[in-house]
Every structure is written in structure tokens, then in C-alpha cells.
């Protein structure tokens, strides 16, 4: 066989493999697990599910806490869970979980991936921003991190409490979903998205920055059954570091921040090794 025919057969074989791959990818439903930390009844979660359902060949499963679990990070109740099947428009299945957001994701990954695995975890849309150091405390981000822990790509999306078009938040997420589905999702990363109020100036990809919430003090509000009731007094801090997500968010940009599960401070490892730590 001459070289021309060999090349033609190689090109043909490559084309057949490519077409077969594309057919297999796009003929199967893209399975998305949706969760949040505001609770299963959150209108923002329901709106996100409705928008996701507008995509072709998408299967949506919802597993979310039965009540608000804001600020729970990636914590777990550590015990039995009460699971109730509920109905959410646009979702193939939906479950209310009596645990933290991470519990809801863990339950779904362990119990609901048979026979088909999830392709993506989306946590949100959260009511309230999760930029800067606040991200470490966020149940929205914690739920997405739980997905990454189980080997699934994840998106955590949050928006300002007021002054935001909820459909805008959902449509922005649809962009990411379509990109992930067409070219593949980044593994081992939570894509944290935050949408501010008011007129949007653009999209800024930024690193996690300084905290915009500061606890100034605790006010004594009363005593109850031998204990004192204190309420935190928090203030908003304006960021001055224009390289951070906090600054971009506070200046009208949708922020996108890739977050890694690994919190290791690698720059410290060699230094600590010189401390000659030993068994006591």
C-alpha cells in the first residue's frame, strides 16, 4: 500500500474515532448534582434548576439541606440522616437532607450515582457573596469542595443579597456548564463564582483575597437559662488590593476564582524540616 493511501486511511480512522467520541458524549445526558447551603426551599436554587433544565440532554439531581446551613463550611453532622424525596420543577430527582451541605453531596455521590455517575456538582446560587477569606467558612463552597473530594468537578456560585437579576446569575453558570460539557471540566478544582449587585462591569478572574466582612465586637442581648446571648456586630471592609476577587467584586465585576482542595503551605515544608522535631 502506498503512502498516500496509508495517510488517507489514517485520516479516515481518526475521523471515525472523533465522530464516535462526540456521539457518545453528546448522546448521553450530562448529569448534574445541584446543592446549596440555604436549604432545599431556596428560590435561588429552584431558579438555577429551571435554567439548567433548559439545556439539551441534561439530567439534574438535587440533594440539599432541609434548612439553612450557611457558614457550615465542609462540616458534617456525623450521624444518621433523614432523607425525604421532594419535587422540584426541572429536576429528575430531588432530596431534602437533614444534614450539612457536605452531607447532602456525600449522600448523593454514594447513593445516587448508580448506574450513572455525576459529571458535575453545582452549589448555589447562594444568597450572599463568598469572596475572599469568607470562602473558607462558606457552606456553598464547602459543598462544592465535597464534590471535588469525591473526584467530581464543581462550581460554587453566590450572589449579592439584593439588587441582582437571578436569571443573570443562572445564565452565567450555563456558560460554564456548556464549556465543561464540550471541552471537559477542570479536575480537582472548585470554580467559585460571585455576582455583585447593580450594573455589571465585566468578568474578572482573580485569586482569593482579603475578607470584606469583619467582626468588630459582640453585643450582649440578654441572658437565658444561665447563659448570655451575644450577637456579632459585623462591618463591611472595602478592599484596596486590586489583584483580589474581593476588590473586583466590590467594584462591580463578576469574579471567577479557581479554588484548590489542598491547603498545604508548601513554602513552609523545607523550613519545618530544619526544626529537628522528634518524638518526645
Number of C-alpha atoms within 10 A of each C-alpha: 5 6 8 9 10 11 11 11 12 12 12 12 12 12 12 12 12 12 12 11 12 12 11 11 13 14 10 11 16 21 19 22 29 30 33 36 32 26 25 24 15 18 14 23 26 20 18 23 26 18 16 22 17 11 13 10 13 18 20 24 23 30 29 37 25 22 18 19 19 19 19 20 24 20 17 14 12 9 8 8 15 11 17 13 12 13 13 19 12 21 21 14 17 23 23 23 24 19 24 31 38 29 24 28 30 19 19 23 21 11 9 17 13 9 6 10 15 23 19 23 28 28 31 31 32 27 21 18 22 30 32 22 15 20 21 16 16 25 29 34 36 28 35 35 30 26 28 21 15 13 16 23 25 31 28 32 29 24 25 19 13 12 11 16 14 17 14 11 23 21 14 14 21 17 11 14 20 14 12 15 15 12 8 12 18 13 12 20 23 28 23 25 28 27 30 26 18 13 10 14 13 10 16 18 17 19 17 23 21 19 19 20 15 13 10 10 12 12 11 11 10 10 10 8 5 6 8 11 12 13 12 12 11 13 12 10 13 14 20 12 12 12 15 21 30 30 24 27 27 19 16 18 23 23 27 24 22 17 20 14 14 8 7 9 7 8 8 9 10 9 9 10 9 8 8 6 8 5 3 3
